[in-house]
Amino acid sequence: MHFVHTKKPKKIDMKLQYITALALALGLASCSEKPEQANAPEVTTATTGLASLLVTDAQADAFSIAKLRTSAKVGDDVVFSGKIIGSATVFIEGRAIMVMGDPEKITSCDLHPGDSCTTPWDVCCDDLDVIKNSIVTVQVVDADGKPLKQGFRNVGGIKELSKLVVSGKVAEGSNEANMLINATSLFVVK
């Protein structure tokens, strides 16, 4: 009896691309230091740096993330709105990196009636192609282009499921699978 190797369905390939893109974003955050404890408040002198990016008025004419992904290119200055949703892990502890999604295109678990997901900001019920085209990775970098060594959580009230308007620039390394934004200002929608 012979077994024939068959090609995996396209849906699995897309999931692999999504996981690879997320791993790339997580890889940017790796270092030899111990990460901060997940429940510890992120209060350091660096927090002042991220807090300085907070603005009191949202910039007008913000794009949706889905529209941004179809039109923006590396080096473009952009303004977009979205929600901190997209996967089970949306913040990189100890690094100024987070995942944002387009709430018009993907639905977080907290909005599914009866869903008892322990990570309500995840979008695991949505189609992988839609997820891929509806998320961005947002980061704040230092002068060397490395993500700041502090997290976004709790800065200006930012947390999972927060809605934000972000101004920034599409970063080098962005590609079809992962759009990376270097943020220059953040407006937290109340």
Residue, then its C-alpha position, 0 to 999 in steps of 0.5 A: m500500500h502506498f501513501v500519496h502526500t497531498k497538499k494541505p488545504k489553502k485555509i491551513d496555509m493561511k493560518l500558517q502565514y498568520i501565525t508566521a506573521l505574528a511570530l515575526a512581530l513577537g520575534l521583534a520583541s525578544c531579548s535576554e531580559k526577563p519579561e515583566q509579570a503579566n499583572a504587574p502595572e507597567v510603571t517605569t520611567a519609560t512609561t512617561g515616554l509612551a504617555s507623551l504620545l497620547v493626544t487629547d483629540a483624535q486626528a480627523d479622517a482616520f482610515s479603517i484598518a482594512k482600508l489602510r492595508t489596501s492602500a498604504k505602503v512602506g514609508d507612508d504617514v497614516v492615520f487609522s482607527g481600530k480596536i485592540i483585538g486580533s489574537a489571544t495575545v495582543f500585547i507584548e509584555g515589556r515591549a511597545i508592541m500591540v496588535m489592533g484589528d478592524p472591528e468592522k471586519i472582524t469580531s472579538c469573542d466578547l461580542h459573540p453571545g454565550d462565548s466563554c472565551t478566556t481571551p475575549w479580544d481574540v477573533c478566533c471564530d473569524d475567517l483567517d483571510v479576513i483576519k489577515n487583512s484586518i489587523v496591524t501590528v503597532q509599535v513605538v521604536d527608539a532611535d535605533g529602530k528597536p521597540l521600546k522596552q515597555g508595554f502599552r498596557n495601562v498607558g493612558g488606560i490602554k487595555e485589551l478591547s480599547k478603541l484607538v486612533v493611531s497616527g504613524k508611519v508604515a514601517e520597513g519590514s511590512n509586507e502582505a502578511n503583516m503591516l507594521i506601524n511605527a506610532t507617533s501619536l495615540f488617541v484613546v477613545k473613551 
